[in-house]
Amino acid sequence: MGKVIAIVNQKGGVAKTTTAINTGAGLANAGKKVLLIDLDPQGSLTKSLAVDIRQSENTGYELLKGSKTPSEVIRNLPNDYDLIPGDNRLSIIENRAGNDLLKKQLAPIVKAYDYILIDCSPSLGVLTINALTACNEVYIPLQAEYLALAGIAQLLQVVKVVQKDANRNLKVTGVIITMYDRRRRLTGAVEGKLQEMFPEALFATRIRNNVALAEAPIHGQDIFAYDPKSNGAKDYKALVNEIMERGNNNGK
């Protein structure tokens, strides 16, 4: 059974999509079978990989609506990982009842992948609840700043509700500090607080500020394809190594 990981933070601009793409790409480079799911109506992950969905009826919207199966909406990308694209019609799902739509639809394919990474929207609405219901683990990317700490309590409360009502096995297993700049005085204090809050979940790897990470989506590429020698590529490779090491230590 593969790992299903929701990458969640209701705060925008914390590198959720960047983390989903480049973690997935790094895992694929390491020989893992990877599926990325764009569950954001903005479709940022889909656009970042230059996947054209115009005039397409094979996206996550059709999957959640139940009119298409996973095999009909999965795109096999040349990057050695797969994608279920997203578009603005996903916002319609926010008005539909049912928090387990995604879980039901993914059930037939979970065993086919080592890792399924879900890029969630910057909200705690129905789409994010679907992701939390469908996944085994939660990764939280955030910046080392005070407002990141202030918002994380609300997210953890939602996780607790989903644990109680729909997914008892749900755990926050990864906290990733992104846009890292150790020169900032506040950074050390926030790191210390996160270490207290998440002694086992906080990854040692820090994703540094790196212009190549911002440039890669313009070219429709992950960081490893765009600039494999960049600090961004080095950091995400280190993160992937941590992820796989944790999996090995857990006997998986």
C-alpha positions in Angstrom: 0.0 0.0 0.0 1.4 3.3 -1.0 1.7 6.5 1.1 -1.0 9.1 0.4 0.2 12.4 1.6 -1.8 15.7 1.7 0.4 18.8 1.4 -1.7 21.3 3.4 -1.6 24.9 4.7 -4.5 27.3 4.5 -2.0 30.1 4.2 -1.1 30.9 0.6 2.4 31.5 -0.7 4.1 29.0 1.5 5.4 26.8 -1.4 2.8 24.0 -1.2 2.8 23.5 -5.0 6.6 23.9 -5.2 6.9 21.2 -2.5 4.4 18.9 -4.2 6.1 19.1 -7.6 9.7 18.8 -6.5 9.1 16.2 -3.8 7.3 14.1 -6.3 9.9 14.6 -8.9 12.7 13.8 -6.5 10.9 10.6 -5.4 10.4 9.6 -9.1 14.1 10.2 -9.7 14.8 7.8 -6.9 12.8 5.1 -8.7 9.5 5.5 -6.8 6.2 5.3 -8.6 4.6 8.7 -8.0 1.2 10.3 -8.6 0.6 14.1 -8.1 -3.0 15.3 -7.6 -3.8 19.0 -8.1 -6.7 19.6 -5.8 -6.6 23.4 -6.0 -9.2 25.2 -8.2 -6.4 27.6 -9.2 -4.6 24.7 -10.9 -1.2 26.0 -10.0 0.4 22.5 -10.0 -1.1 21.7 -13.4 0.0 25.1 -14.9 3.5 24.8 -13.3 4.0 21.5 -15.3 2.7 23.1 -18.5 -0.1 20.6 -18.8 -2.8 21.9 -21.2 -6.3 21.1 -20.0 -8.2 23.4 -22.3 -11.2 21.7 -23.8 -10.4 18.7 -21.6 -12.9 16.7 -19.6 -10.3 14.5 -18.0 -9.4 16.3 -14.7 -9.9 16.0 -11.0 -13.2 17.7 -11.4 -14.6 14.8 -13.4 -13.0 12.3 -10.9 -14.7 13.9 -7.9 -17.9 14.3 -9.8 -17.8 10.5 -10.5 -18.1 10.8 -14.2 -14.6 9.6 -14.8 -12.4 6.9 -13.3 -8.8 7.5 -12.1 -7.4 5.8 -15.2 -9.3 8.2 -17.4 -8.0 11.3 -15.8 -4.4 10.4 -15.0 -1.8 12.0 -17.3 1.5 10.1 -17.8 4.1 12.9 -17.9 7.5 12.5 -19.5 9.1 13.3 -16.1 8.4 9.7 -14.9 5.6 10.7 -12.6 1.8 10.9 -13.1 -0.6 13.7 -12.6 -4.3 14.2 -12.0 -4.7 17.8 -13.2 -6.9 20.4 -11.6 -8.8 23.4 -12.9 -11.2 26.1 -11.7 -14.2 23.8 -11.9 -13.0 22.2 -8.7 -14.5 25.2 -6.9 -17.9 23.7 -7.8 -17.1 20.7 -5.6 -16.7 23.0 -2.6 -20.5 23.4 -2.8 -21.2 19.7 -2.9 -21.8 17.4 0.1 -19.5 14.5 0.8 -16.1 14.6 2.4 -15.0 11.2 1.2 -15.3 11.6 -2.6 -11.6 11.5 -3.2 -11.0 8.6 -0.9 -13.5 6.5 -2.8 -12.2 7.4 -6.2 -8.5 6.7 -5.2 -9.2 3.3 -3.6 -8.7 1.3 -6.8 -5.2 2.8 -7.6 -3.6 3.4 -4.2 -1.6 0.1 -4.4 -0.3 1.1 -7.9 1.9 3.9 -6.4 4.6 4.3 -3.8 3.6 7.9 -3.2 0.5 9.9 -3.9 1.0 13.6 -3.2 -2.1 15.9 -3.0 -1.5 19.6 -3.5 -4.3 21.2 -1.5 -5.9 24.6 -2.0 -5.1 27.5 0.5 -8.3 26.9 2.5 -9.8 24.4 4.9 -12.9 23.8 2.8 -14.5 20.6 1.4 -11.6 19.9 -1.0 -9.0 20.0 1.7 -11.3 17.8 4.0 -11.5 15.4 1.1 -7.7 15.3 0.9 -7.4 14.8 4.7 -10.0 12.0 4.6 -8.2 10.2 1.7 -4.6 10.4 3.0 -2.5 8.6 5.6 -0.2 11.5 6.3 -0.1 15.3 6.3 2.9 17.5 5.3 2.8 21.1 6.3 5.1 23.5 4.4 5.5 26.9 6.1 7.9 29.8 6.4 9.9 30.4 9.6 7.9 33.4 10.6 5.4 34.3 13.4 2.3 34.3 11.3 3.0 30.7 10.2 2.8 29.7 13.8 -0.3 31.7 14.4 -2.2 29.9 11.6 -1.0 26.4 12.3 -3.3 25.9 15.3 -6.4 26.2 13.2 -5.0 23.6 10.7 -4.2 21.2 13.5 -7.7 21.6 14.9 -9.2 20.6 11.5 -6.9 17.6 11.4 -8.2 16.5 14.9 -11.8 16.8 13.7 -11.1 14.6 10.6 -9.2 12.1 12.8 -12.2 11.8 15.0 -14.9 11.7 12.4 -13.5 10.2 9.2 -9.8 9.1 9.3 -8.5 7.7 12.6 -5.1 6.9 11.0 -4.5 10.5 9.9 -1.2 11.9 11.3 0.9 15.0 10.7 4.2 13.4 9.8 6.0 16.1 8.1 6.7 19.8 8.7 8.8 21.5 6.1 10.4 24.9 6.5 10.4 26.7 3.1 11.7 30.0 1.8 14.4 29.7 4.5 16.8 32.5 5.3 19.0 31.9 8.3 20.1 35.5 8.3 16.8 36.6 9.7 16.8 36.9 13.5 13.2 35.6 13.8 14.1 32.4 11.9 15.9 30.7 14.8 13.1 31.5 17.3 10.5 30.0 15.0 12.6 27.0 14.3 12.9 26.4 18.0 9.1 26.6 18.5 8.5 24.2 15.6 10.9 21.8 17.1 8.9 21.9 20.4 5.6 21.5 18.6 6.7 18.8 16.2 9.7 17.0 17.6 9.3 14.0 15.3 7.6 15.6 12.3 9.9 18.5 11.6 12.3 17.7 8.8 15.9 18.6 9.2 16.1 19.8 5.6 15.4 23.5 5.1 14.2 24.7 1.6 16.2 27.8 1.0 15.1 30.8 -0.9 16.2 30.1 -4.5 15.4 31.9 -7.7 15.5 28.7 -9.7 12.5 27.3 -7.8 10.5 30.4 -9.0 11.8 30.1 -12.5 11.2 26.4 -13.1 7.4 26.7 -13.4 7.8 29.3 -16.1 9.4 26.6 -18.2 6.9 24.0 -17.2 9.5 21.9 -15.3 10.4 20.6 -11.9 13.6 21.9 -10.3 15.6 18.7 -11.2 14.8 19.1 -14.9 15.3 22.9 -14.9 18.4 23.4 -12.8 19.7 20.2 -11.2 22.7 22.0 -9.7 20.7 24.7 -8.0 20.3 25.0 -4.2 16.6 24.3 -4.8 17.4 20.9 -6.4 19.9 20.1 -3.6 17.4 21.0 -0.9 14.5 19.0 -2.4 16.9 16.0 -3.0 17.9 16.2 0.7 14.2 16.3 1.7 13.4 13.3 -0.5 16.3 11.4 1.1 14.8 12.2 4.5 11.4 11.0 3.5 12.7 7.7 2.2 14.9 7.2 5.2 11.9 7.7 7.5 10.0 5.1 5.4 12.8 2.7 5.7 13.0 3.2 9.5 9.3 2.4 9.7 9.8 -0.8 7.9 8.2 0.3 4.6 
